Amino acid sequence: MSIQGVLFDFNGTLFLDAAMNEAAWEEFARRQGLPNFSKQEFSLRFNGLTTLATLHGILGGQHPIDVLLKYAEQKEELYRYFCRQHTDILHLTPGAEDLFTHLKQIGIPFGIATSAGWDNVSFFIEVFGLHRWFSPATIVYNDGTIPSKPAPDIYLKAAADIGCDIHQCLVFEDSPQGIEAGRRAGVAGICAIAPQQEHAKFRSLPSVVDTIENFTQFDRSFLLRPMKGIE
């Protein structure tokens, strides 16, 4: 059966924000006197996780939850600050808007499954005008009740919210943790968003059916091909 629904990660997928996220973490670590990770190590360990899960990973459970929540809020305030300072790159990934329009035209429902919290999601809705394509019911975000990726829960909920069988959904993701979440959920296939130099790494993952740098490179024939769910 061909694809019946499409699910998008947001950070690093619909919004190429790695530089702003890295700047926010570096500034947060500097202010708190925390160790800095290399870009590669941070990406491997924490990309795709919620901010709270990342803080757990960095701090090793040394702080109570109320302190971690305060830290998470501080880090995300820094992230939004850096986003506002870089208006030249404060736009959706090239080709995303055209793909949304195409999906609407051919009648394939689509939604967002993001590890971002509501403060960031509301920021994205405002600056990107996401209401043009997404209703609140089709955006699943980190509300504190959904396990962080690589748990499959967020994709299972996102598929249910757009009224689709998860086994008939195509996912767009940029992180190994997010790709693993899609694989565990049993999606029909995953398209990885990554810089050209990382394509070979992502293609080696058994769940990935395509690898692109942005949505202008996406082969829309994938939407029409019969696809089997990932075991």
C-alpha positions in Angstrom: 0.0 0.0 0.0 1.2 3.5 -0.7 1.8 6.2 1.9 -1.3 7.4 3.6 0.2 9.9 6.1 3.4 12.0 6.6 4.9 12.9 9.9 7.6 15.6 10.3 10.1 16.1 13.1 10.7 19.8 13.5 14.1 20.9 14.8 16.8 20.0 12.3 14.1 18.8 9.9 11.6 21.5 9.1 13.9 24.1 10.7 17.6 23.8 10.2 18.5 25.2 13.6 21.6 23.3 14.6 23.7 26.4 14.9 21.3 28.2 17.2 20.8 25.1 19.3 24.5 24.6 19.7 25.0 28.3 20.6 22.3 28.0 23.3 23.8 24.9 24.8 27.3 26.4 24.8 26.1 29.6 26.4 24.0 27.7 29.0 27.0 25.4 29.8 29.3 28.5 30.2 26.9 30.2 32.6 26.4 27.0 34.6 30.1 25.9 34.5 29.2 22.7 32.8 31.5 20.6 30.5 31.3 21.3 26.8 30.8 18.4 24.4 32.2 18.3 20.9 29.7 18.9 18.2 30.0 15.2 17.1 29.6 13.8 20.6 26.7 16.0 21.5 24.9 15.1 18.2 25.5 11.4 18.8 24.3 11.4 22.4 21.6 14.0 22.6 20.2 15.0 19.2 16.4 14.4 19.1 16.0 14.2 22.9 14.0 16.6 24.9 15.9 19.3 26.7 15.0 17.7 30.1 16.3 14.3 28.9 19.5 16.0 27.6 20.0 17.7 31.0 19.6 14.3 32.7 22.3 12.9 30.4 24.7 15.8 31.0 24.2 16.1 34.8 23.7 12.4 35.5 20.7 12.8 37.9 22.6 15.1 40.3 19.8 17.7 40.6 16.1 17.5 41.6 13.4 17.8 38.9 12.5 21.4 39.8 16.1 22.5 39.2 16.2 20.6 35.9 13.0 22.3 34.8 14.4 25.7 35.6 17.6 24.9 33.7 15.5 23.6 30.7 13.6 26.9 30.6 16.8 28.9 30.8 18.3 27.0 27.9 15.2 27.4 25.7 15.1 31.1 26.4 18.7 31.3 25.1 17.7 29.2 22.0 14.8 31.6 21.1 17.2 34.6 21.7 19.7 33.2 19.2 17.0 32.4 16.7 15.8 36.0 16.8 19.4 37.2 16.3 19.7 35.2 13.1 16.7 36.2 11.1 18.6 35.4 7.9 18.1 31.7 8.6 14.8 31.9 10.5 12.8 30.2 7.9 11.5 26.7 7.1 13.8 24.2 5.4 13.8 24.9 1.6 11.0 23.0 -0.2 9.0 22.4 3.0 6.2 24.8 2.1 5.9 23.4 -1.4 5.7 19.9 0.0 2.9 20.9 2.4 1.0 22.3 -0.5 1.5 19.2 -2.6 0.4 16.9 0.3 -2.8 19.0 0.7 -3.4 18.8 -3.1 -3.2 15.0 -3.2 -5.1 14.5 0.0 -2.4 13.0 2.3 -2.7 14.2 5.9 0.4 15.3 7.7 1.5 16.3 11.2 4.4 17.3 13.4 6.0 15.1 16.1 8.6 17.3 17.9 10.5 16.9 21.1 10.2 20.7 21.6 8.1 22.1 24.4 5.1 24.4 24.0 7.1 27.6 24.5 9.2 26.8 21.4 6.2 25.3 19.5 4.2 28.5 20.0 7.3 30.5 18.9 7.5 28.4 15.7 3.8 28.8 15.0 4.2 32.6 15.2 7.4 33.1 13.3 6.8 30.5 10.6 3.0 30.9 10.3 2.5 27.2 10.8 -1.2 27.7 11.2 -1.4 27.9 7.4 -0.8 24.1 7.3 -1.2 22.7 10.8 -3.9 22.8 13.4 -3.0 22.4 17.1 -4.4 18.9 16.8 -1.8 17.9 14.3 1.2 19.0 16.3 2.4 16.6 18.9 5.0 18.2 21.2 6.7 17.6 24.5 4.1 18.2 27.1 5.8 16.2 29.8 3.7 13.1 29.4 5.3 11.6 26.3 8.6 9.7 26.6 11.5 11.2 24.8 12.7 9.7 21.5 13.9 7.0 20.8 10.7 5.8 22.5 8.1 5.3 19.7 5.2 7.0 21.6 5.4 10.4 19.9 5.1 8.9 16.4 2.3 6.6 17.5 0.3 9.5 18.9 1.1 11.7 15.8 -0.2 9.1 13.4 -3.4 8.6 15.5 -3.9 12.4 15.6 -3.9 12.6 11.8 -6.1 9.5 11.5 -3.6 7.2 9.9 -2.2 3.8 10.6 1.4 4.2 11.7 2.4 1.4 9.3 1.3 3.5 6.4 3.2 6.7 7.4 6.4 8.2 6.1 8.5 10.1 8.6 11.1 12.9 8.0 13.8 12.9 10.7 17.3 14.3 11.2 18.6 12.4 14.3 19.5 8.8 15.0 17.2 8.9 18.1 14.3 10.1 16.1 14.9 7.6 13.4 15.0 4.8 16.0 11.7 6.2 17.4 10.2 5.9 13.9 11.6 2.4 13.5 10.2 1.2 16.8 6.8 2.7 15.9 6.8 0.6 12.8 6.5 3.4 10.2 6.5 2.5 6.5 9.7 4.4 5.9 12.0 7.2 7.1 13.5 10.0 5.0 16.6 11.4 6.7 17.5 15.1 6.5 21.2 15.6 6.8 24.2 17.4 5.3 25.7 15.6 2.3 28.7 14.4 4.2 26.5 12.5 6.6 24.3 10.8 4.0 26.3 7.5 4.0 25.9 7.2 7.8 22.2 7.7 7.6 21.8 5.4 4.5 23.4 2.6 6.6 20.4 2.6 8.9 17.9 -0.1 7.9 14.9 2.1 8.5 16.0 4.9 6.1 14.5 4.8 2.6 15.9 8.1 1.4 18.4 10.8 2.4 18.2 14.4 1.5 19.6 17.8 2.5 16.3 19.7 2.1 12.9 19.1 0.7 13.7 20.3 -2.8 15.6 17.0 -3.2 12.7 14.8 -2.0 11.5 12.4 -4.6 7.7 12.7 -4.4 7.2 9.4 -6.1 7.9 7.8 -2.7 4.4 9.0 -1.8 2.9 6.7 -4.5 5.1 3.6 -4.1 3.9 0.5 -2.3 5.9 0.3 1.0 6.1 -2.2 3.7 6.2 -1.2 7.4 9.5 -1.5 9.2 9.9 -4.7 11.2 
